[in-house]
């Protein structure tokens, strides 16, 4: 993908997210309710596609993250971002912005 196309794609995605944010924050209740019928399904499909691309391989490493020599251990940043945004409820006791925050909100093994 060339630089212009990448920039156009990036701009279009951000504009769509801005549009959805405006609807959520400014639209009337019937309009917001209609979002549930269309946009939630699209967003869950997008998350599923993204997460499928970042499933761990048989060695427990992300299939998409990292270079050709060394893939990143699972869960990668895509999975930790999904967990943080889809599962974790931000409260003062769980929300943190530290560099090592990812591991603190992951479910414990077992
Ligand atoms: Zn990944």
Backbone and ligand atoms as CSV (ligand in chain L), in Angstrom:
chain,resi,resn,atom,element,x,y,z
A,1,UNK,N,N,0.858,-1.178,0.000
A,1,UNK,CA,C,0.000,0.000,0.000
A,1,UNK,C,C,0.899,1.235,0.000
A,2,UNK,N,N,0.640,2.124,-0.937
A,2,UNK,CA,C,1.483,3.323,-0.975
A,2,UNK,C,C,1.062,4.318,0.104
A,3,UNK,N,N,1.891,5.338,0.278
A,3,UNK,CA,C,1.707,6.288,1.361
A,3,UNK,C,C,0.402,7.061,1.241
A,4,UNK,N,N,0.020,7.447,0.031
A,4,UNK,CA,C,-1.213,8.213,-0.172
A,4,UNK,C,C,-2.434,7.353,0.151
A,5,UNK,N,N,-2.417,6.135,-0.345
A,5,UNK,CA,C,-3.534,5.227,-0.070
A,5,UNK,C,C,-3.637,4.928,1.422
A,6,UNK,N,N,-2.504,4.706,2.068
A,6,UNK,CA,C,-2.512,4.435,3.505
A,6,UNK,C,C,-3.061,5.628,4.267
A,7,UNK,N,N,-2.672,6.824,3.859
A,7,UNK,CA,C,-3.157,8.031,4.515
A,7,UNK,C,C,-4.660,8.200,4.313
A,8,UNK,N,N,-5.133,7.918,3.114
A,8,UNK,CA,C,-6.563,8.018,2.813
A,8,UNK,C,C,-7.363,7.010,3.629
A,9,UNK,N,N,-6.848,5.798,3.699
A,9,UNK,CA,C,-7.515,4.759,4.487
A,9,UNK,C,C,-7.584,5.165,5.957
A,10,UNK,N,N,-6.465,5.625,6.478
A,10,UNK,CA,C,-6.395,6.036,7.886
A,10,UNK,C,C,-7.384,7.164,8.156
A,11,UNK,N,N,-7.422,8.164,7.259
A,11,UNK,CA,C,-8.326,9.307,7.425
A,11,UNK,C,C,-9.780,8.852,7.390
A,12,UNK,N,N,-10.114,7.961,6.468
A,12,UNK,CA,C,-11.493,7.479,6.345
A,12,UNK,C,C,-11.934,6.731,7.603
A,13,UNK,N,N,-11.046,5.930,8.157
A,13,UNK,CA,C,-11.411,5.178,9.360
A,13,UNK,C,C,-11.623,6.128,10.534
A,14,UNK,N,N,-10.717,7.084,10.700
A,14,UNK,CA,C,-10.901,8.046,11.798
A,14,UNK,C,C,-12.164,8.874,11.605
A,15,UNK,N,N,-12.471,9.256,10.376
A,15,UNK,CA,C,-13.694,10.019,10.129
A,15,UNK,C,C,-14.939,9.195,10.473
A,16,UNK,N,N,-14.903,7.915,10.168
A,16,UNK,CA,C,-16.038,7.049,10.521
A,16,UNK,C,C,-16.192,6.945,12.033
A,17,UNK,N,N,-15.078,6.783,12.722
A,17,UNK,CA,C,-15.137,6.713,14.185
A,17,UNK,C,C,-15.643,8.028,14.767
A,18,UNK,N,N,-15.199,9.150,14.206
A,18,UNK,CA,C,-15.691,10.457,14.667
A,18,UNK,C,C,-17.199,10.579,14.437
A,19,UNK,N,N,-17.655,10.109,13.274
A,19,UNK,CA,C,-19.089,10.142,12.967
A,19,UNK,C,C,-19.874,9.320,13.987
A,20,UNK,N,N,-19.394,8.131,14.287
A,20,UNK,CA,C,-20.092,7.279,15.256
A,20,UNK,C,C,-20.072,7.904,16.645
A,21,UNK,N,N,-18.947,8.503,17.015
A,21,UNK,CA,C,-18.887,9.188,18.312
A,21,UNK,C,C,-19.900,10.319,18.380
A,22,UNK,N,N,-20.017,11.079,17.273
A,22,UNK,CA,C,-20.993,12.177,17.258
A,22,UNK,C,C,-22.410,11.631,17.403
A,23,UNK,N,N,-22.707,10.535,16.708
A,23,UNK,CA,C,-24.051,9.955,16.830
A,23,UNK,C,C,-24.335,9.528,18.259
A,24,UNK,N,N,-23.394,8.867,18.862
A,24,UNK,CA,C,-23.588,8.384,20.224
A,24,UNK,C,C,-23.803,9.548,21.185
A,25,UNK,N,N,-23.062,10.623,20.983
A,25,UNK,CA,C,-23.109,11.735,21.932
A,25,UNK,C,C,-24.187,12.766,21.629
A,26,UNK,N,N,-24.636,12.859,20.369
A,26,UNK,CA,C,-25.519,13.962,20.007
A,26,UNK,C,C,-26.857,13.545,19.409
A,27,UNK,N,N,-26.986,12.327,18.953
A,27,UNK,CA,C,-28.214,11.927,18.272
A,27,UNK,C,C,-29.336,11.649,19.281
A,28,UNK,N,N,-30.567,11.666,18.765
A,28,UNK,CA,C,-31.692,11.352,19.636
A,28,UNK,C,C,-31.750,9.844,19.891
A,29,UNK,N,N,-32.604,9.477,20.821
A,29,UNK,CA,C,-32.653,8.077,21.253
A,29,UNK,C,C,-32.977,7.100,20.121
A,30,UNK,N,N,-33.979,7.374,19.271
A,30,UNK,CA,C,-34.241,6.430,18.163
A,30,UNK,C,C,-33.032,6.254,17.232
A,31,UNK,N,N,-32.313,7.328,16.984
A,31,UNK,CA,C,-31.135,7.222,16.120
A,31,UNK,C,C,-30.054,6.382,16.784
A,32,UNK,N,N,-29.882,6.602,18.084
A,32,UNK,CA,C,-28.870,5.810,18.798
A,32,UNK,C,C,-29.290,4.349,18.862
A,33,UNK,N,N,-30.582,4.101,19.020
A,33,UNK,CA,C,-31.055,2.720,19.060
A,33,UNK,C,C,-30.806,2.012,17.740
A,34,UNK,N,N,-30.942,2.757,16.643
A,34,UNK,CA,C,-30.699,2.135,15.343
A,34,UNK,C,C,-29.228,1.778,15.159
A,35,UNK,N,N,-28.344,2.457,15.877
A,35,UNK,CA,C,-26.926,2.097,15.836
A,35,UNK,C,C,-26.712,0.664,16.305
A,36,UNK,N,N,-27.484,0.276,17.294
A,36,UNK,CA,C,-27.324,-1.069,17.834
A,36,UNK,C,C,-27.591,-2.128,16.771
A,37,UNK,N,N,-28.538,-1.835,15.889
A,37,UNK,CA,C,-28.891,-2.815,14.857
A,37,UNK,C,C,-27.827,-2.937,13.778
A,38,UNK,N,N,-27.103,-1.871,13.537
A,38,UNK,CA,C,-26.146,-1.895,12.432
A,38,UNK,C,C,-24.697,-1.839,12.889
A,39,UNK,N,N,-24.380,-0.826,13.634
A,39,UNK,CA,C,-22.969,-0.564,13.938
A,39,UNK,C,C,-22.375,-1.535,14.941
A,40,UNK,N,N,-23.154,-1.983,15.911
A,40,UNK,CA,C,-22.588,-2.935,16.881
A,40,UNK,C,C,-22.202,-4.224,16.172
A,41,UNK,N,N,-23.047,-4.686,15.271
A,41,UNK,CA,C,-22.712,-5.907,14.518
A,41,UNK,C,C,-21.463,-5.700,13.668
A,42,UNK,N,N,-21.351,-4.541,13.058
A,42,UNK,CA,C,-20.151,-4.252,12.250
A,42,UNK,C,C,-18.899,-4.189,13.119
A,43,UNK,N,N,-19.032,-3.574,14.299
A,43,UNK,CA,C,-17.874,-3.454,15.173
A,43,UNK,C,C,-17.465,-4.808,15.749
A,44,UNK,N,N,-18.450,-5.638,16.113
A,44,UNK,CA,C,-18.075,-6.964,16.628
A,44,UNK,C,C,-17.438,-7.794,15.518
A,45,UNK,N,N,-17.938,-7.666,14.304
A,45,UNK,CA,C,-17.319,-8.387,13.183
A,45,UNK,C,C,-15.892,-7.903,12.952
A,46,UNK,N,N,-15.696,-6.600,13.059
A,46,UNK,CA,C,-14.346,-6.047,12.887
A,46,UNK,C,C,-13.411,-6.554,13.977
A,47,UNK,N,N,-13.884,-6.555,15.215
A,47,UNK,CA,C,-13.054,-7.075,16.314
A,47,UNK,C,C,-12.726,-8.546,16.091
A,48,UNK,N,N,-13.715,-9.324,15.673
A,48,UNK,CA,C,-13.455,-10.755,15.449
A,48,UNK,C,C,-12.418,-10.977,14.349
A,49,UNK,N,N,-12.501,-10.214,13.288
A,49,UNK,CA,C,-11.524,-10.336,12.206
A,49,UNK,C,C,-10.137,-9.949,12.698
A,50,UNK,N,N,-10.068,-8.843,13.394
A,50,UNK,CA,C,-8.781,-8.379,13.917
A,50,UNK,C,C,-8.186,-9.413,14.877
A,51,UNK,N,N,-9.006,-9.911,15.785
A,51,UNK,CA,C,-8.505,-10.888,16.765
A,51,UNK,C,C,-8.101,-12.195,16.086
A,52,UNK,N,N,-8.845,-12.607,15.067
A,52,UNK,CA,C,-8.483,-13.836,14.344
A,52,UNK,C,C,-7.099,-13.695,13.713
A,53,UNK,N,N,-6.803,-12.508,13.209
A,53,UNK,CA,C,-5.478,-12.272,12.620
A,53,UNK,C,C,-4.370,-12.311,13.665
A,54,UNK,N,N,-4.725,-12.145,14.917
A,54,UNK,CA,C,-3.733,-12.090,15.999
A,54,UNK,C,C,-3.851,-13.300,16.933
A,55,UNK,N,N,-4.449,-14.373,16.462
A,55,UNK,CA,C,-4.494,-15.611,17.253
A,55,UNK,C,C,-3.072,-16.150,17.415
A,56,UNK,N,N,-2.803,-16.821,18.529
A,56,UNK,CA,C,-1.468,-17.380,18.715
A,56,UNK,C,C,-1.244,-18.585,17.798
A,57,UNK,N,N,0.026,-18.754,17.405
A,57,UNK,CA,C,0.376,-19.946,16.636
A,57,UNK,C,C,0.610,-21.108,17.601
A,58,UNK,N,N,1.084,-22.235,17.089
A,58,UNK,CA,C,1.261,-23.410,17.946
A,58,UNK,C,C,2.396,-23.248,18.950
A,59,UNK,N,N,3.149,-22.170,18.836
A,59,UNK,CA,C,4.211,-21.884,19.801
A,59,UNK,C,C,3.824,-20.764,20.753
A,60,UNK,N,N,2.540,-20.361,20.712
A,60,UNK,CA,C,2.064,-19.332,21.624
A,60,UNK,C,C,2.484,-17.926,21.241
A,61,UNK,N,N,2.744,-17.703,19.960
A,61,UNK,CA,C,3.159,-16.369,19.518
A,61,UNK,C,C,2.134,-15.833,18.526
A,62,UNK,N,N,1.977,-14.501,18.561
A,62,UNK,CA,C,1.011,-13.856,17.669
A,62,UNK,C,C,1.398,-14.104,16.219
A,63,UNK,N,N,0.396,-14.418,15.402
A,63,UNK,CA,C,0.642,-14.680,13.986
A,63,UNK,C,C,0.937,-13.403,13.201
A,64,UNK,N,N,0.567,-12.245,13.740
A,64,UNK,CA,C,0.693,-10.997,12.981
A,64,UNK,C,C,1.745,-10.039,13.529
A,65,UNK,N,N,1.990,-10.062,14.827
A,65,UNK,CA,C,2.885,-9.071,15.430
A,65,UNK,C,C,4.321,-9.577,15.456
A,66,UNK,N,N,5.210,-8.651,15.251
A,66,UNK,CA,C,6.632,-8.967,15.286
A,66,UNK,C,C,7.203,-9.062,13.899
A,67,UNK,N,N,8.479,-9.249,13.848
A,67,UNK,CA,C,9.176,-9.338,12.574
A,67,UNK,C,C,9.197,-10.758,12.065
A,68,UNK,N,N,9.891,-10.952,10.957
A,68,UNK,CA,C,9.940,-12.282,10.349
A,68,UNK,C,C,10.773,-13.257,11.169
A,69,UNK,N,N,11.686,-12.735,11.984
A,69,UNK,CA,C,12.534,-13.618,12.777
A,69,UNK,C,C,11.910,-14.005,14.103
A,70,UNK,N,N,11.154,-13.093,14.687
A,70,UNK,CA,C,10.644,-13.364,16.026
A,70,UNK,C,C,9.267,-12.735,16.192
A,71,UNK,N,N,8.290,-13.575,16.355
A,71,UNK,CA,C,6.948,-13.082,16.610
A,71,UNK,C,C,6.800,-12.749,18.087
A,72,UNK,N,N,5.820,-11.888,18.373
A,72,UNK,CA,C,5.574,-11.466,19.751
A,72,UNK,C,C,4.780,-12.538,20.493
A,73,UNK,N,N,5.055,-12.668,21.810
A,73,UNK,CA,C,4.276,-13.629,22.601
A,73,UNK,C,C,2.804,-13.211,22.647
A,74,UNK,N,N,1.932,-14.204,22.711
A,74,UNK,CA,C,0.520,-13.947,22.882
A,74,UNK,C,C,0.253,-13.784,24.376
A,75,UNK,N,N,-0.592,-12.875,24.831
A,75,UNK,CA,C,-1.398,-11.966,24.038
A,75,UNK,C,C,-0.597,-10.738,23.610
A,76,UNK,N,N,-0.786,-10.359,22.367
A,76,UNK,CA,C,-0.129,-9.166,21.842
A,76,UNK,C,C,-0.961,-7.937,22.216
A,77,UNK,N,N,-0.529,-6.782,21.745
A,77,UNK,CA,C,-1.217,-5.536,22.103
A,77,UNK,C,C,-2.650,-5.494,21.577
A,78,UNK,N,N,-2.918,-6.180,20.478
A,78,UNK,CA,C,-4.291,-6.206,19.961
A,78,UNK,C,C,-5.209,-6.925,20.958
A,79,UNK,N,N,-4.760,-8.062,21.453
A,79,UNK,CA,C,-5.571,-8.815,22.416
A,79,UNK,C,C,-5.688,-8.094,23.749
A,80,UNK,N,N,-4.605,-7.475,24.229
A,80,UNK,CA,C,-4.708,-6.759,25.494
A,80,UNK,C,C,-5.593,-5.522,25.344
A,81,UNK,N,N,-5.555,-4.887,24.179
A,81,UNK,CA,C,-6.446,-3.743,23.934
A,81,UNK,C,C,-7.895,-4.202,23.884
A,82,UNK,N,N,-8.153,-5.333,23.229
A,82,UNK,CA,C,-9.513,-5.869,23.174
A,82,UNK,C,C,-10.011,-6.197,24.578
A,83,UNK,N,N,-9.173,-6.855,25.344
A,83,UNK,CA,C,-9.580,-7.218,26.708
A,83,UNK,C,C,-9.861,-5.975,27.537
A,84,UNK,N,N,-8.974,-5.015,27.438
A,84,UNK,CA,C,-9.136,-3.785,28.216
A,84,UNK,C,C,-10.424,-3.059,27.837
A,85,UNK,N,N,-10.726,-3.000,26.531
A,85,UNK,CA,C,-11.872,-2.209,26.070
A,85,UNK,C,C,-13.185,-2.974,26.038
A,86,UNK,N,N,-13.140,-4.291,25.950
A,86,UNK,CA,C,-14.373,-5.063,25.865
A,86,UNK,C,C,-14.750,-5.720,27.189
A,87,UNK,N,N,-13.782,-5.960,28.051
A,87,UNK,CA,C,-14.030,-6.718,29.272
A,87,UNK,C,C,-13.854,-5.872,30.527
A,88,UNK,N,N,-12.735,-5.222,30.644
A,88,UNK,CA,C,-12.388,-4.523,31.875
A,88,UNK,C,C,-13.221,-3.252,31.995
A,89,UNK,N,N,-13.787,-3.066,33.141
A,89,UNK,CA,C,-14.494,-1.825,33.436
A,89,UNK,C,C,-13.490,-0.887,34.068
A,90,UNK,N,N,-13.352,0.283,33.461
A,90,UNK,CA,C,-12.375,1.226,33.986
A,90,UNK,C,C,-12.848,1.804,35.306
A,91,UNK,N,N,-12.132,1.475,36.327
A,91,UNK,CA,C,-12.366,2.042,37.641
A,91,UNK,C,C,-11.024,2.537,38.144
A,92,UNK,N,N,-11.042,3.384,39.125
A,92,UNK,CA,C,-9.751,3.868,39.636
A,92,UNK,C,C,-8.830,2.742,40.083
A,93,UNK,N,N,-9.388,1.630,40.530
A,93,UNK,CA,C,-8.529,0.552,41.021
A,93,UNK,C,C,-7.966,-0.312,39.895
A,94,UNK,N,N,-8.605,-0.300,38.704
A,94,UNK,CA,C,-8.120,-1.139,37.621
A,94,UNK,C,C,-7.504,-0.346,36.489
A,95,UNK,N,N,-7.849,0.941,36.381
A,95,UNK,CA,C,-7.349,1.712,35.259
A,95,UNK,C,C,-5.953,2.216,35.556
A,96,UNK,N,N,-5.053,2.002,34.614
A,96,UNK,CA,C,-3.695,2.511,34.746
A,96,UNK,C,C,-3.155,2.779,33.357
A,97,UNK,N,N,-2.248,3.697,33.277
A,97,UNK,CA,C,-1.657,4.022,31.982
A,97,UNK,C,C,-0.176,3.694,31.948
A,98,UNK,N,N,0.285,2.944,32.924
A,98,UNK,CA,C,1.703,2.646,32.961
A,98,UNK,C,C,2.110,1.727,31.815
A,99,UNK,N,N,3.400,1.722,31.508
A,99,UNK,CA,C,3.902,0.904,30.412
A,99,UNK,C,C,3.643,-0.568,30.646
A,100,UNK,N,N,3.596,-0.980,31.884
A,100,UNK,CA,C,3.434,-2.393,32.190
A,100,UNK,C,C,2.010,-2.713,32.625
A,101,UNK,N,N,1.078,-1.874,32.197
A,101,UNK,CA,C,-0.307,-2.046,32.617
A,101,UNK,C,C,-0.957,-3.266,32.013
A,102,UNK,N,N,-0.507,-3.710,30.851
A,102,UNK,CA,C,-1.191,-4.782,30.143
A,102,UNK,C,C,-1.389,-6.003,31.016
A,103,UNK,N,N,-0.362,-6.443,31.683
A,103,UNK,CA,C,-0.463,-7.664,32.461
A,103,UNK,C,C,-1.384,-7.495,33.668
A,104,UNK,N,N,-1.556,-6.281,34.161
A,104,UNK,CA,C,-2.319,-6.111,35.382
A,104,UNK,C,C,-3.807,-6.337,35.206
A,105,UNK,N,N,-4.330,-6.222,33.996
A,105,UNK,CA,C,-5.764,-6.429,33.822
A,105,UNK,C,C,-6.086,-7.711,33.087
A,106,UNK,N,N,-5.099,-8.509,32.813
A,106,UNK,CA,C,-5.360,-9.792,32.161
A,106,UNK,C,C,-5.911,-10.772,33.167
A,107,UNK,N,N,-6.783,-11.670,32.726
A,107,UNK,CA,C,-7.298,-12.667,33.657
A,107,UNK,C,C,-6.175,-13.559,34.139
A,108,UNK,N,N,-6.294,-13.964,35.386
A,108,UNK,CA,C,-5.266,-14.843,35.926
A,108,UNK,C,C,-5.462,-16.252,35.397
A,109,UNK,N,N,-4.368,-16.967,35.255
A,109,UNK,CA,C,-4.449,-18.344,34.764
A,109,UNK,C,C,-5.060,-19.233,35.822
A,110,UNK,N,N,-5.784,-20.201,35.369
A,110,UNK,CA,C,-6.300,-21.189,36.303
A,110,UNK,C,C,-7.722,-21.116,36.551
L,1,ZN,ZN,ZN,-0.754,-9.487,17.417
